[in-house]
Amino acid sequence: MTGVTLGDGRFDGGLDGGTAPRRDGEPTPVAAGQRVRVSVPATVGNVGPGFDSIGLALDLRDELTVDTDAGPALSVEVAGEGAGQVPRDESHLVVRTIRRTLERAGYRAPALHLDAVNVIPHGRGLGSSAAAIVSGVLAANALLPAAARSDEEDLFQWCSRLEGHPDNVAPALFGSLVVSWEHDDGTFGHAVVPVAPAVSPVMAIPTTELSTEVSRGLLPPSVSHAQAAANTGRAALLVHAMTSAPGFLLPATRDYLHQDVRAEAMPASADLLRTLRAQGYATVVSGAGPSVLTLAVDPAQRDAVVHAVREHTSRTGDADRWTVRTPAVGREGARIEEHRD
């Protein structure tokens, strides 16, 4: 299947909570000698007015290889983004995810070797933690015996619980643009929205990081009815613009809930966003920031946006602090690239 060829109300549990169902008896070791290779796309949550509800996959993919060969109980190698910074022990996010996912099914993997090749920047609003969780869950699921593996829907629910919300894990799993929500019973739903071929993302990625917790702490406890109504209309328009009418992207990406109040935590990003929108480009904060995403209406406008970003950062003296990338929409979600047993 496409996506696994196969954000916020936060779930109070996740990797450190007691949310995994326990099985009676000792966990069963998974088979040694397996190799699983998974790739997962970057994602942008909170797309414009789609706060905690609309996420977009980008064709920047992290790759994870997991071996259950005999050897040390755990070894972790990291190349690319985060190398030399992320932990290489049991506290590594992917390791914790794999352990929890196996435990949930009544299994364990006493000996693991992880080799991560990271392309997604960390702490920049591009879904690096969601990619880690999705890659760990898919790898662990593949390590299980066939009869014990979860189906696509259960994988989505489990990833959402571990991440705390679905707006990044949904596009990471399924690709494209995904609208997600929480049901009254606490489970999550999702709808994959096909993106018009002309839509051309431009990412402006700063060297500075911003934690989601800091960014989220700036949000007010409530908003006015007028703000909520305005955001609802723009979010509906965004889905229409992304699927069939890119000419509406500029008004469709106007947000009334989170971007303005978070501006103080990322002044350079806010300045770039204001500049690009004033020039008529559909620019938004990527996730919780501080990266900036512009949804160009066609490749020609994409090139114009790249030029505008470089012109702005050169004028402000910050050119060396920004990287500009033009990834395509990630039309495929997470993939099992290889599984040997």
N, C-alpha and C positions, 0 to 999 in steps of 0.2 A: 504494500500500500504506500501511497505517496505520504511523505512525512516521517514514517517510521518503517522504511522498506525493509523496513518493516515490510505592583503593582498598586484607600485600600483597606479593606477589612482584612486584617492579618490573622492567619490561623495561629492559635496559641499552642504551639507544639513544635513541629518541625524536627530537625536533626537532634536537637537537645531536649526535646520534650518526650513524653511517654505516649506517643501516638501510634506506634507500630503494634499491631495485634501480636500477642505472644502465643507461641505454640507449646504444647505440653512436651516434656522430654528434652533431651539434649539435641541441639541443632546438628543436622547432618552436613558433613563436609561436601562442598561441591567437587566435581571431578578435577583432578590435577591435569596438567598438560594442555589446558585450554588457552586459546588466544582470541580476544575479542577486540576489534577496532571499530570505534564509533566516531562520527563527525557530527557536529552540532553548530547551527548558525548563530551569529550575533542577533540580538533583538533590541528593538526600541519599544519600551513601554510608555504608557501615558501619551500616546501620539496626539498632539494638539489638545483638543477638548476631550479626548478619550481617556480621561484620568482613571487609572485602575481598571480599565475596561477594554482598551484597544491597543494591540501590540503588533509590530511589524517585524518580520524576519529580514535580515540582510545577508547577502552572500559573502560573509566573512566567517570562516568555519574553524573552530577549534577541533583538534583531533586527539583522541585518547585511545591508547592501546593498553589492554589489561591482560596479563599472563597469570595463570595459576601454576606455573612451573614450580618444581621443588627448589628450595633455596632459602634465602632469608625470609623471615616472617613477613617483612614488608620492605619494599624499596620503591622510591618515587623519584622519577627524573622529570624535570620541567625545562622545556626550551621555549624561547619566544617570550611573550608577555608574562610577567610575573616571575621569570627565572631569577633565582637568587633572592626573592622576596617572599614567596608563598612558602608555607611550611612543607617539609618533606617527611612528615611522620604521620601518626594516626590522626592528628588534628586537621590534615588536609581535607578540604571540603569534599573532594571526590571520594577519598578513602572513607570518610564518615558516611557518605551517601551509599556507597557500595555495601558497607557493613550493615547499615540499617535496612537496606532493601533485602539483602539476603536473610537477615534476622527475621524480618517480617514474614518471609516464606518458610521459616524453620530451617534455614541453612546457614553455613558459615564458610569462610575462606581463610584458613589460617595462614596461608602463604600467598602473597599478592605482589606482583610487580606492575607498577604503573609508569607509563611513558606518555607524558602530555606535551603536545605541540600546540602552544597557545597563540592565536592570532588576535583574539578579542581583547582590547585594552581593559585593564581592571580599574574599577572606580570611576568610570567615565560615562556611565549611563547607557551601556551597550549590552547589558544582560550577561555579564561574565559569570555571575553566581548562578543564574538560571541555566546557562550552558553547562556549568560544572555539575549541577544537580541532574539535569536531563541525561548527560553523558554517563554519570555514575549509575543512574537508575537503569538505563538501557543496557549498559554493560553487565550489571548484576543480573538483570532479567535473562540475558542471553546465557549467562553462566549456569543458570538453573537447569535441571532436567526439563524436557519439553512439557511434561504434564504439570509442572509447578509454575510455569511462566504465566505472567499476567497478560491480559489482552490490552488493546490500545486504550480503551476507556479507563481501565483500572490504572494504567501507567499515567494517564493524564491526571487522574484524581490524586494519585500518590505524589507525583511531582509537584502538584499545586499545594498539597499539604506540607511537603518539605520546604518549599520556597515560601509558603505563607500566603500566596495569592497566585492567580493564573495568568496575569496579563503578559508576563515574559515567557513562562514555560510553555504556554499554548502555541505561540508562533515558533518557539524553539523546537517543539515536537512536530508541528504540522506545516510550518512554512507559511508564506504569504502574509496577509493581514488577517488577524483573528480578533473577533469580538468575544469577550468572556464575561462571565457573571457568576454570582453565587446564588444558589437556590435557597429556599427557605429552610431546608433541612441541613444546610451547611456544605453540601456537595457543590461542585462547580460545573458550569456548562460552557460550551464554546461553539462558535460558528466561524468557519473559514471563509474568508471573502476574497475572491479572485481580484488581483490588482491589474488595472489597465496597463497594457504593455508600454505605453508612452511614459509612465511615471518613472522618473530617474532620480534616485536619492543622491544627495551630496552630504557627506559627514565632515564637519569641522571638529577635530578632536584636540583639546588642549593638553599640555603636559601635566597640568594640575589635576588632582583627584578630588572627588567630593563624595563622602559617604552618604548612602541613602538615608541613614538615621538622622544625620545633620540636616539634610535637605527636608526630610519629612517633618522634623521638629519645628520648621517655620510655618507650617500650615495652620490656619485658624481652626478652632473647634467647630465652627459653623459658618455657613454662607447664607446670603439673602436668597429669598425666593426668586428675585429677578436674576441674580447670577446663575442660579441653578437652571432656570428656564432658558436663559441665553445659551448656557453650555449645552443643554440638551439639544437645542436646535442646531448648533454647530456640529455636534457629534453625529447627528443624523445626516447632515449635509456632507460630512467627511466620508462616510461610507459610500454615498452616492458619487462623490468626487473621485475617490480612489478606484472605484469599479468602472465607471463609465463616463465621467465628466471631469477630467483633470482641470479644466478651466475654472472650476469652482474651488480649487485647492487653497487659494489665498484666504477667502473668507471662511472656508471650512476648517482651517487650522487655528482660528482665533480661539484662545482659551480664556476662561473667566475664573478658573478655580485655583490654579497652582503656580503658573509660571511667573506672574507678577510678584507674588509674595516670596518666591524663592530667589528672586533676582539679587538680593543683597548678599547671598552666599556665593554668587558667581557673577560678579560685576562685568568681567570681560565677556563672558558668554551672553549676558543680557544686552550688553552694548552691541555685540555682533548681531544678535537676533533682531534688535530694533532697527539696525542699519539695513539689514537684508529685507525685512518686511516693508520698510519705507521705500525700498526700490521695487516692490511688487512681487517679492518671492515668498513662497509658502514655507516659512521657517519656524521651527519649534525647538524647545529644549528636548534633548534626547533622554527619555526616561526621567530620572531625578537630576540629571545634569552631571557634569558641566558641558558635555559635548552638545553640539548644535546640529540638527538635521534640517535640511531643506529638501522638500519634495518638488523637484522641477517637473514641469508639464511635458517636457520632451528633451531629447539629448542636446539640442541647441541651447535651450535655457540652462541645462545642467552645466555646460561649458561656461556660460555667462556667470553662473553662480560661483563656480570655482574662481573665476577671475575676480569677482566682487569680494570674495572672502580674502583672497591674497592681497587685494588692494587695500582692504580695510585693515588687516593685521599689519601690513607694511606701514600704513599711515600712523597706526597707534604704537609702532615700535615693537610689536609682539610677534612678528612673522616667525621667529625661531621657536615660539612656544605653541604653535598650532601645526597640525598635520591635516591635510585635506585629502579625503578619499572619496571615490565614487563607486561604491559597491552596488551591484544590481539588487533588486528585490530578491530576497531568498525564497524562491518559489518552492523549494523543497525543504522540509524540516529535517529533524535528526535522522541519521541513517546508520544502520549496521553495515560497515564497509567490508568487514571480514569476520568470520567466526570459524576457528579451527578447534576441533576437539579430538 
